[in-house]
Amino acid sequence: MATYTPPPYFPQSSLSPPSENRYRKFKLLIAGLVILLIAILGGAITGAVYLIKWLSH
């Protein structure tokens, strides 16, 4: 009963080297998404406050 193992010449690493700025780009992307989410949330809260004020008059 043999278990499957890849042949010895099977590449174990990626063919292209990892980008040096990959982590920095990822952090910038996450920071941008967080800022966008905060802006959308703030806009929704502001809109809800103005809507409630407008409906109460």
Predicted model as a PDB file, atoms N, CA, C, CB and O in Angstrom, pLDDT in the B-factor column:
MODEL        1                                                                  
ATOM      1  N   MET A   1       0.857  -1.174   0.000  1.00 56.00           N  
ATOM      2  CA  MET A   1       0.000   0.000   0.000  1.00 56.00           C  
ATOM      3  C   MET A   1       0.907   1.243   0.000  1.00 56.00           C  
ATOM      4  CB  MET A   1      -0.977  -0.005   1.241  1.00 56.00           C  
ATOM      5  O   MET A   1       1.433   1.651   1.036  1.00 56.00           O  
ATOM      6  N   ALA A   2       1.070   1.823  -1.184  1.00 62.00           N  
ATOM      7  CA  ALA A   2       1.950   2.983  -1.326  1.00 62.00           C  
ATOM      8  C   ALA A   2       1.137   4.271  -1.245  1.00 62.00           C  
ATOM      9  CB  ALA A   2       2.729   2.919  -2.660  1.00 62.00           C  
ATOM     10  O   ALA A   2       0.022   4.353  -1.760  1.00 62.00           O  
ATOM     11  N   THR A   3       1.713   5.260  -0.597  1.00 72.00           N  
ATOM     12  CA  THR A   3       1.060   6.572  -0.563  1.00 72.00           C  
ATOM     13  C   THR A   3       1.601   7.407  -1.707  1.00 72.00           C  
ATOM     14  CB  THR A   3       1.288   7.290   0.806  1.00 72.00           C  
ATOM     15  O   THR A   3       2.744   7.233  -2.130  1.00 72.00           O  
ATOM     16  N   TYR A   4       0.775   8.315  -2.205  1.00 74.00           N  
ATOM     17  CA  TYR A   4       1.198   9.132  -3.345  1.00 74.00           C  
ATOM     18  C   TYR A   4       2.127  10.246  -2.885  1.00 74.00           C  
ATOM     19  CB  TYR A   4      -0.024   9.724  -4.072  1.00 74.00           C  
ATOM     20  O   TYR A   4       1.787  11.025  -1.994  1.00 74.00           O  
ATOM     21  N   THR A   5       3.279  10.314  -3.489  1.00 70.00           N  
ATOM     22  CA  THR A   5       4.201  11.428  -3.268  1.00 70.00           C  
ATOM     23  C   THR A   5       4.591  11.983  -4.627  1.00 70.00           C  
ATOM     24  CB  THR A   5       5.467  10.981  -2.452  1.00 70.00           C  
ATOM     25  O   THR A   5       4.755  11.219  -5.578  1.00 70.00           O  
ATOM     26  N   PRO A   6       4.740  13.277  -4.738  1.00 63.00           N  
ATOM     27  CA  PRO A   6       5.107  13.847  -6.027  1.00 63.00           C  
ATOM     28  C   PRO A   6       6.515  13.419  -6.427  1.00 63.00           C  
ATOM     29  CB  PRO A   6       5.008  15.376  -5.984  1.00 63.00           C  
ATOM     30  O   PRO A   6       7.334  13.111  -5.561  1.00 63.00           O  
ATOM     31  N   PRO A   7       6.800  13.396  -7.700  1.00 64.00           N  
ATOM     32  CA  PRO A   7       8.139  13.013  -8.140  1.00 64.00           C  
ATOM     33  C   PRO A   7       9.181  14.004  -7.625  1.00 64.00           C  
ATOM     34  CB  PRO A   7       8.196  12.929  -9.674  1.00 64.00           C  
ATOM     35  O   PRO A   7       8.830  15.139  -7.300  1.00 64.00           O  
ATOM     36  N   PRO A   8      10.433  13.612  -7.543  1.00 66.00           N  
ATOM     37  CA  PRO A   8      11.445  14.484  -6.952  1.00 66.00           C  
ATOM     38  C   PRO A   8      11.689  15.762  -7.742  1.00 66.00           C  
ATOM     39  CB  PRO A   8      12.730  13.739  -6.819  1.00 66.00           C  
ATOM     40  O   PRO A   8      12.166  16.743  -7.172  1.00 66.00           O  
ATOM     41  N   TYR A   9      11.379  15.783  -9.028  1.00 67.00           N  
ATOM     42  CA  TYR A   9      11.611  16.983  -9.832  1.00 67.00           C  
ATOM     43  C   TYR A   9      10.431  17.955  -9.785  1.00 67.00           C  
ATOM     44  CB  TYR A   9      11.892  16.594 -11.270  1.00 67.00           C  
ATOM     45  O   TYR A   9      10.459  18.992 -10.448  1.00 67.00           O  
ATOM     46  N   PHE A  10       9.401  17.630  -9.011  1.00 58.00           N  
ATOM     47  CA  PHE A  10       8.235  18.502  -8.918  1.00 58.00           C  
ATOM     48  C   PHE A  10       8.626  19.796  -8.210  1.00 58.00           C  
ATOM     49  CB  PHE A  10       7.070  17.794  -8.170  1.00 58.00           C  
ATOM     50  O   PHE A  10       9.182  19.746  -7.113  1.00 58.00           O  
ATOM     51  N   PRO A  11       8.344  20.973  -8.820  1.00 62.00           N  
ATOM     52  CA  PRO A  11       8.774  22.226  -8.185  1.00 62.00           C  
ATOM     53  C   PRO A  11       8.036  22.464  -6.870  1.00 62.00           C  
ATOM     54  CB  PRO A  11       8.544  23.411  -9.134  1.00 62.00           C  
ATOM     55  O   PRO A  11       6.809  22.391  -6.816  1.00 62.00           O  
ATOM     56  N   GLN A  12       8.778  22.744  -5.834  1.00 62.00           N  
ATOM     57  CA  GLN A  12       8.200  22.951  -4.516  1.00 62.00           C  
ATOM     58  C   GLN A  12       7.935  24.423  -4.215  1.00 62.00           C  
ATOM     59  CB  GLN A  12       9.110  22.375  -3.466  1.00 62.00           C  
ATOM     60  O   GLN A  12       7.211  24.737  -3.270  1.00 62.00           O  
ATOM     61  N   SER A  13       8.506  25.325  -4.999  1.00 66.00           N  
ATOM     62  CA  SER A  13       8.299  26.754  -4.775  1.00 66.00           C  
ATOM     63  C   SER A  13       7.640  27.366  -6.010  1.00 66.00           C  
ATOM     64  CB  SER A  13       9.646  27.471  -4.455  1.00 66.00           C  
ATOM     65  O   SER A  13       7.559  26.739  -7.066  1.00 66.00           O  
ATOM     66  N   SER A  14       7.172  28.601  -5.852  1.00 65.00           N  
ATOM     67  CA  SER A  14       6.551  29.274  -6.991  1.00 65.00           C  
ATOM     68  C   SER A  14       7.602  29.569  -8.046  1.00 65.00           C  
ATOM     69  CB  SER A  14       5.848  30.577  -6.547  1.00 65.00           C  
ATOM     70  O   SER A  14       8.781  29.726  -7.728  1.00 65.00           O  
ATOM     71  N   LEU A  15       7.182  29.644  -9.286  1.00 64.00           N  
ATOM     72  CA  LEU A  15       8.120  29.847 -10.380  1.00 64.00           C  
ATOM     73  C   LEU A  15       8.645  31.277 -10.416  1.00 64.00           C  
ATOM     74  CB  LEU A  15       7.462  29.505 -11.700  1.00 64.00           C  
ATOM     75  O   LEU A  15       9.793  31.506 -10.798  1.00 64.00           O  
ATOM     76  N   SER A  16       7.813  32.241 -10.020  1.00 67.00           N  
ATOM     77  CA  SER A  16       8.266  33.628 -10.004  1.00 67.00           C  
ATOM     78  C   SER A  16       8.569  34.044  -8.568  1.00 67.00           C  
ATOM     79  CB  SER A  16       7.204  34.567 -10.635  1.00 67.00           C  
ATOM     80  O   SER A  16       7.843  33.661  -7.650  1.00 67.00           O  
ATOM     81  N   PRO A  17       9.610  34.806  -8.364  1.00 69.00           N  
ATOM     82  CA  PRO A  17       9.927  35.228  -6.999  1.00 69.00           C  
ATOM     83  C   PRO A  17       8.855  36.180  -6.467  1.00 69.00           C  
ATOM     84  CB  PRO A  17      11.314  35.904  -6.952  1.00 69.00           C  
ATOM     85  O   PRO A  17       8.264  36.927  -7.247  1.00 69.00           O  
ATOM     86  N   PRO A  18       8.592  36.172  -5.165  1.00 70.00           N  
ATOM     87  CA  PRO A  18       7.559  37.055  -4.609  1.00 70.00           C  
ATOM     88  C   PRO A  18       7.963  38.522  -4.739  1.00 70.00           C  
ATOM     89  CB  PRO A  18       7.297  36.711  -3.131  1.00 70.00           C  
ATOM     90  O   PRO A  18       9.140  38.872  -4.654  1.00 70.00           O  
ATOM     91  N   SER A  19       6.977  39.352  -4.942  1.00 74.00           N  
ATOM     92  CA  SER A  19       7.230  40.790  -5.071  1.00 74.00           C  
ATOM     93  C   SER A  19       7.707  41.353  -3.743  1.00 74.00           C  
ATOM     94  CB  SER A  19       5.960  41.534  -5.546  1.00 74.00           C  
ATOM     95  O   SER A  19       7.206  40.974  -2.684  1.00 74.00           O  
ATOM     96  N   GLU A  20       8.677  42.259  -3.801  1.00 77.00           N  
ATOM     97  CA  GLU A  20       9.213  42.847  -2.576  1.00 77.00           C  
ATOM     98  C   GLU A  20       8.188  43.762  -1.906  1.00 77.00           C  
ATOM     99  CB  GLU A  20      10.495  43.626  -2.878  1.00 77.00           C  
ATOM    100  O   GLU A  20       8.175  43.883  -0.681  1.00 77.00           O  
ATOM    101  N   ASN A  21       7.341  44.397  -2.690  1.00 86.00           N  
ATOM    102  CA  ASN A  21       6.364  45.348  -2.144  1.00 86.00           C  
ATOM    103  C   ASN A  21       4.989  44.727  -1.936  1.00 86.00           C  
ATOM    104  CB  ASN A  21       6.240  46.543  -3.063  1.00 86.00           C  
ATOM    105  O   ASN A  21       4.008  45.450  -1.757  1.00 86.00           O  
ATOM    106  N   ARG A  22       4.902  43.407  -1.955  1.00 87.00           N  
ATOM    107  CA  ARG A  22       3.595  42.748  -1.851  1.00 87.00           C  
ATOM    108  C   ARG A  22       2.919  43.053  -0.516  1.00 87.00           C  
ATOM    109  CB  ARG A  22       3.749  41.232  -2.022  1.00 87.00           C  
ATOM    110  O   ARG A  22       1.729  43.368  -0.480  1.00 87.00           O  
ATOM    111  N   TYR A  23       3.674  42.961   0.582  1.00 89.00           N  
ATOM    112  CA  TYR A  23       3.081  43.217   1.899  1.00 89.00           C  
ATOM    113  C   TYR A  23       2.663  44.675   2.025  1.00 89.00           C  
ATOM    114  CB  TYR A  23       4.070  42.853   3.020  1.00 89.00           C  
ATOM    115  O   TYR A  23       1.614  44.970   2.598  1.00 89.00           O  
ATOM    116  N   ARG A  24       3.474  45.592   1.496  1.00 91.00           N  
ATOM    117  CA  ARG A  24       3.138  47.021   1.547  1.00 91.00           C  
ATOM    118  C   ARG A  24       1.872  47.307   0.741  1.00 91.00           C  
ATOM    119  CB  ARG A  24       4.312  47.875   1.012  1.00 91.00           C  
ATOM    120  O   ARG A  24       1.009  48.066   1.182  1.00 91.00           O  
ATOM    121  N   LYS A  25       1.764  46.698  -0.434  1.00 92.00           N  
ATOM    122  CA  LYS A  25       0.561  46.888  -1.262  1.00 92.00           C  
ATOM    123  C   LYS A  25      -0.667  46.331  -0.549  1.00 92.00           C  
ATOM    124  CB  LYS A  25       0.730  46.205  -2.644  1.00 92.00           C  
ATOM    125  O   LYS A  25      -1.748  46.919  -0.603  1.00 92.00           O  
ATOM    126  N   PHE A  26      -0.492  45.190   0.121  1.00 93.00           N  
ATOM    127  CA  PHE A  26      -1.614  44.591   0.847  1.00 93.00           C  
ATOM    128  C   PHE A  26      -2.069  45.492   1.992  1.00 93.00           C  
ATOM    129  CB  PHE A  26      -1.226  43.208   1.387  1.00 93.00           C  
ATOM    130  O   PHE A  26      -3.268  45.673   2.205  1.00 93.00           O  
ATOM    131  N   LYS A  27      -1.101  46.063   2.737  1.00 95.00           N  
ATOM    132  CA  LYS A  27      -1.458  46.971   3.825  1.00 95.00           C  
ATOM    133  C   LYS A  27      -2.169  48.208   3.299  1.00 95.00           C  
ATOM    134  CB  LYS A  27      -0.214  47.377   4.607  1.00 95.00           C  
ATOM    135  O   LYS A  27      -3.136  48.665   3.908  1.00 95.00           O  
ATOM    136  N   LEU A  28      -1.709  48.758   2.179  1.00 96.00           N  
ATOM    137  CA  LEU A  28      -2.360  49.932   1.600  1.00 96.00           C  
ATOM    138  C   LEU A  28      -3.776  49.595   1.134  1.00 96.00           C  
ATOM    139  CB  LEU A  28      -1.530  50.481   0.427  1.00 96.00           C  
ATOM    140  O   LEU A  28      -4.691  50.404   1.285  1.00 96.00           O  
ATOM    141  N   LEU A  29      -3.955  48.410   0.571  1.00 96.00           N  
ATOM    142  CA  LEU A  29      -5.281  47.991   0.127  1.00 96.00           C  
ATOM    143  C   LEU A  29      -6.233  47.864   1.308  1.00 96.00           C  
ATOM    144  CB  LEU A  29      -5.198  46.662  -0.630  1.00 96.00           C  
ATOM    145  O   LEU A  29      -7.368  48.337   1.247  1.00 96.00           O  
ATOM    146  N   ILE A  30      -5.777  47.230   2.379  1.00 97.00           N  
ATOM    147  CA  ILE A  30      -6.621  47.061   3.566  1.00 97.00           C  
ATOM    148  C   ILE A  30      -6.934  48.419   4.197  1.00 97.00           C  
ATOM    149  CB  ILE A  30      -5.930  46.137   4.598  1.00 97.00           C  
ATOM    150  O   ILE A  30      -8.066  48.663   4.616  1.00 97.00           O  
ATOM    151  N   ALA A  31      -5.935  49.304   4.265  1.00 98.00           N  
ATOM    152  CA  ALA A  31      -6.167  50.638   4.830  1.00 98.00           C  
ATOM    153  C   ALA A  31      -7.190  51.401   3.984  1.00 98.00           C  
ATOM    154  CB  ALA A  31      -4.837  51.435   4.918  1.00 98.00           C  
ATOM    155  O   ALA A  31      -8.067  52.069   4.533  1.00 98.00           O  
ATOM    156  N   GLY A  32      -7.087  51.310   2.671  1.00 98.00           N  
ATOM    157  CA  GLY A  32      -8.047  51.972   1.794  1.00 98.00           C  
ATOM    158  C   GLY A  32      -9.457  51.427   1.981  1.00 98.00           C  
ATOM    159  O   GLY A  32     -10.425  52.186   1.994  1.00 98.00           O  
ATOM    160  N   LEU A  33      -9.569  50.108   2.127  1.00 98.00           N  
ATOM    161  CA  LEU A  33     -10.891  49.509   2.339  1.00 98.00           C  
ATOM    162  C   LEU A  33     -11.487  49.926   3.682  1.00 98.00           C  
ATOM    163  CB  LEU A  33     -10.801  47.983   2.262  1.00 98.00           C  
ATOM    164  O   LEU A  33     -12.693  50.148   3.784  1.00 98.00           O  
ATOM    165  N   VAL A  34     -10.651  50.033   4.704  1.00 98.00           N  
ATOM    166  CA  VAL A  34     -11.138  50.458   6.027  1.00 98.00           C  
ATOM    167  C   VAL A  34     -11.622  51.906   5.962  1.00 98.00           C  
ATOM    168  CB  VAL A  34     -10.020  50.308   7.106  1.00 98.00           C  
ATOM    169  O   VAL A  34     -12.680  52.231   6.501  1.00 98.00           O  
ATOM    170  N   ILE A  35     -10.858  52.772   5.308  1.00 98.00           N  
ATOM    171  CA  ILE A  35     -11.261  54.176   5.169  1.00 98.00           C  
ATOM    172  C   ILE A  35     -12.568  54.282   4.384  1.00 98.00           C  
ATOM    173  CB  ILE A  35     -10.148  54.994   4.470  1.00 98.00           C  
ATOM    174  O   ILE A  35     -13.453  55.058   4.746  1.00 98.00           O  
ATOM    175  N   LEU A  36     -12.685  53.498   3.308  1.00 98.00           N  
ATOM    176  CA  LEU A  36     -13.914  53.501   2.514  1.00 98.00           C  
ATOM    177  C   LEU A  36     -15.105  53.021   3.344  1.00 98.00           C  
ATOM    178  CB  LEU A  36     -13.749  52.617   1.270  1.00 98.00           C  
ATOM    179  O   LEU A  36     -16.195  53.587   3.257  1.00 98.00           O  
ATOM    180  N   LEU A  37     -14.896  51.988   4.140  1.00 98.00           N  
ATOM    181  CA  LEU A  37     -15.969  51.459   4.980  1.00 98.00           C  
ATOM    182  C   LEU A  37     -16.398  52.481   6.031  1.00 98.00           C  
ATOM    183  CB  LEU A  37     -15.523  50.160   5.659  1.00 98.00           C  
ATOM    184  O   LEU A  37     -17.589  52.637   6.298  1.00 98.00           O  
ATOM    185  N   ILE A  38     -15.425  53.176   6.628  1.00 98.00           N  
ATOM    186  CA  ILE A  38     -15.752  54.209   7.622  1.00 98.00           C  
ATOM    187  C   ILE A  38     -16.530  55.353   6.968  1.00 98.00           C  
ATOM    188  CB  ILE A  38     -14.462  54.753   8.291  1.00 98.00           C  
ATOM    189  O   ILE A  38     -17.475  55.880   7.555  1.00 98.00           O  
ATOM    190  N   ALA A  39     -16.124  55.739   5.739  1.00 98.00           N  
ATOM    191  CA  ALA A  39     -16.822  56.813   5.042  1.00 98.00           C  
ATOM    192  C   ALA A  39     -18.264  56.412   4.710  1.00 98.00           C  
ATOM    193  CB  ALA A  39     -16.067  57.190   3.760  1.00 98.00           C  
ATOM    194  O   ALA A  39     -19.184  57.216   4.860  1.00 98.00           O  
ATOM    195  N   ILE A  40     -18.453  55.190   4.267  1.00 98.00           N  
ATOM    196  CA  ILE A  40     -19.810  54.719   3.942  1.00 98.00           C  
ATOM    197  C   ILE A  40     -20.659  54.659   5.214  1.00 98.00           C  
ATOM    198  CB  ILE A  40     -19.761  53.318   3.256  1.00 98.00           C  
ATOM    199  O   ILE A  40     -21.821  55.065   5.211  1.00 98.00           O  
ATOM    200  N   LEU A  41     -20.072  54.152   6.297  1.00 98.00           N  
ATOM    201  CA  LEU A  41     -20.808  54.055   7.558  1.00 98.00           C  
ATOM    202  C   LEU A  41     -21.166  55.442   8.090  1.00 98.00           C  
ATOM    203  CB  LEU A  41     -19.984  53.284   8.601  1.00 98.00           C  
ATOM    204  O   LEU A  41     -22.285  55.665   8.551  1.00 98.00           O  
ATOM    205  N   GLY A  42     -20.212  56.369   8.025  1.00 98.00           N  
ATOM    206  CA  GLY A  42     -20.484  57.737   8.475  1.00 98.00           C  
ATOM    207  C   GLY A  42     -21.549  58.404   7.634  1.00 98.00           C  
ATOM    208  O   GLY A  42     -22.401  59.117   8.164  1.00 98.00           O  
ATOM    209  N   GLY A  43     -21.515  58.184   6.328  1.00 98.00           N  
ATOM    210  CA  GLY A  43     -22.542  58.745   5.449  1.00 98.00           C  
ATOM    211  C   GLY A  43     -23.916  58.169   5.745  1.00 98.00           C  
ATOM    212  O   GLY A  43     -24.916  58.887   5.726  1.00 98.00           O  
ATOM    213  N   ALA A  44     -23.963  56.873   6.019  1.00 98.00           N  
ATOM    214  CA  ALA A  44     -25.254  56.247   6.326  1.00 98.00           C  
ATOM    215  C   ALA A  44     -25.813  56.772   7.644  1.00 98.00           C  
ATOM    216  CB  ALA A  44     -25.109  54.716   6.387  1.00 98.00           C  
ATOM    217  O   ALA A  44     -27.014  57.023   7.749  1.00 98.00           O  
ATOM    218  N   ILE A  45     -24.964  56.940   8.640  1.00 98.00           N  
ATOM    219  CA  ILE A  45     -25.433  57.460   9.931  1.00 98.00           C  
ATOM    220  C   ILE A  45     -25.901  58.906   9.781  1.00 98.00           C  
ATOM    221  CB  ILE A  45     -24.314  57.365  10.999  1.00 98.00           C  
ATOM    222  O   ILE A  45     -26.949  59.283  10.304  1.00 98.00           O  
ATOM    223  N   THR A  46     -25.114  59.718   9.060  1.00 98.00           N  
ATOM    224  CA  THR A  46     -25.503  61.114   8.834  1.00 98.00           C  
ATOM    225  C   THR A  46     -26.830  61.189   8.076  1.00 98.00           C  
ATOM    226  CB  THR A  46     -24.400  61.865   8.052  1.00 98.00           C  
ATOM    227  O   THR A  46     -27.707  61.979   8.424  1.00 98.00           O  
ATOM    228  N   GLY A  47     -26.965  60.369   7.051  1.00 97.00           N  
ATOM    229  CA  GLY A  47     -28.217  60.345   6.286  1.00 97.00           C  
ATOM    230  C   GLY A  47     -29.397  59.926   7.138  1.00 97.00           C  
ATOM    231  O   GLY A  47     -30.485  60.486   7.008  1.00 97.00           O  
ATOM    232  N   ALA A  48     -29.197  58.949   8.006  1.00 97.00           N  
ATOM    233  CA  ALA A  48     -30.286  58.498   8.878  1.00 97.00           C  
ATOM    234  C   ALA A  48     -30.691  59.594   9.856  1.00 97.00           C  
ATOM    235  CB  ALA A  48     -29.870  57.234   9.646  1.00 97.00           C  
ATOM    236  O   ALA A  48     -31.878  59.779  10.125  1.00 97.00           O  
ATOM    237  N   VAL A  49     -29.700  60.329  10.395  1.00 97.00           N  
ATOM    238  CA  VAL A  49     -30.017  61.416  11.329  1.00 97.00           C  
ATOM    239  C   VAL A  49     -30.829  62.494  10.615  1.00 97.00           C  
ATOM    240  CB  VAL A  49     -28.719  62.025  11.931  1.00 97.00           C  
ATOM    241  O   VAL A  49     -31.846  62.948  11.140  1.00 97.00           O  
ATOM    242  N   TYR A  50     -30.393  62.907   9.426  1.00 97.00           N  
ATOM    243  CA  TYR A  50     -31.139  63.929   8.688  1.00 97.00           C  
ATOM    244  C   TYR A  50     -32.524  63.433   8.279  1.00 97.00           C  
ATOM    245  CB  TYR A  50     -30.357  64.359   7.451  1.00 97.00           C  
ATOM    246  O   TYR A  50     -33.479  64.209   8.270  1.00 97.00           O  
ATOM    247  N   LEU A  51     -32.640  62.164   7.944  1.00 96.00           N  
ATOM    248  CA  LEU A  51     -33.951  61.609   7.578  1.00 96.00           C  
ATOM    249  C   LEU A  51     -34.887  61.620   8.777  1.00 96.00           C  
ATOM    250  CB  LEU A  51     -33.804  60.172   7.033  1.00 96.00           C  
ATOM    251  O   LEU A  51     -36.059  61.971   8.638  1.00 96.00           O  
ATOM    252  N   ILE A  52     -34.395  61.245   9.945  1.00 95.00           N  
ATOM    253  CA  ILE A  52     -35.242  61.247  11.144  1.00 95.00           C  
ATOM    254  C   ILE A  52     -35.663  62.663  11.509  1.00 95.00           C  
ATOM    255  CB  ILE A  52     -34.505  60.596  12.327  1.00 95.00           C  
ATOM    256  O   ILE A  52     -36.812  62.899  11.883  1.00 95.00           O  
ATOM    257  N   LYS A  53     -34.721  63.614  11.399  1.00 95.00           N  
ATOM    258  CA  LYS A  53     -35.075  65.017  11.671  1.00 95.00           C  
ATOM    259  C   LYS A  53     -36.116  65.503  10.682  1.00 95.00           C  
ATOM    260  CB  LYS A  53     -33.826  65.920  11.609  1.00 95.00           C  
ATOM    261  O   LYS A  53     -37.055  66.199  11.068  1.00 95.00           O  
ATOM    262  N   TRP A  54     -35.966  65.148   9.403  1.00 95.00           N  
ATOM    263  CA  TRP A  54     -36.894  65.617   8.362  1.00 95.00           C  
ATOM    264  C   TRP A  54     -38.278  65.000   8.572  1.00 95.00           C  
ATOM    265  CB  TRP A  54     -36.357  65.264   6.946  1.00 95.00           C  
ATOM    266  O   TRP A  54     -39.290  65.670   8.368  1.00 95.00           O  
ATOM    267  N   LEU A  55     -38.328  63.721   8.981  1.00 94.00           N  
ATOM    268  CA  LEU A  55     -39.619  63.066   9.187  1.00 94.00           C  
ATOM    269  C   LEU A  55     -40.314  63.565  10.450  1.00 94.00           C  
ATOM    270  CB  LEU A  55     -39.435  61.558   9.263  1.00 94.00           C  
ATOM    271  O   LEU A  55     -41.540  63.503  10.539  1.00 94.00           O  
ATOM    272  N   SER A  56     -39.558  64.056  11.422  1.00 91.00           N  
ATOM    273  CA  SER A  56     -40.182  64.460  12.688  1.00 91.00           C  
ATOM    274  C   SER A  56     -40.788  65.879  12.602  1.00 91.00           C  
ATOM    275  CB  SER A  56     -39.142  64.401  13.828  1.00 91.00           C  
ATOM    276  O   SER A  56     -41.561  66.270  13.477  1.00 91.00           O  
ATOM    277  N   HIS A  57     -40.446  66.637  11.569  1.00 81.00           N  
ATOM    278  CA  HIS A  57     -41.009  67.993  11.464  1.00 81.00           C  
ATOM    279  C   HIS A  57     -42.318  67.999  10.724  1.00 81.00           C  
ATOM    280  CB  HIS A  57     -40.036  68.922  10.773  1.00 81.00           C  
ATOM    281  O   HIS A  57     -42.923  69.057  10.549  1.00 81.00           O  
TER     282      HIS A  57                                                      
ENDMDL                                                                          
END                                                                             
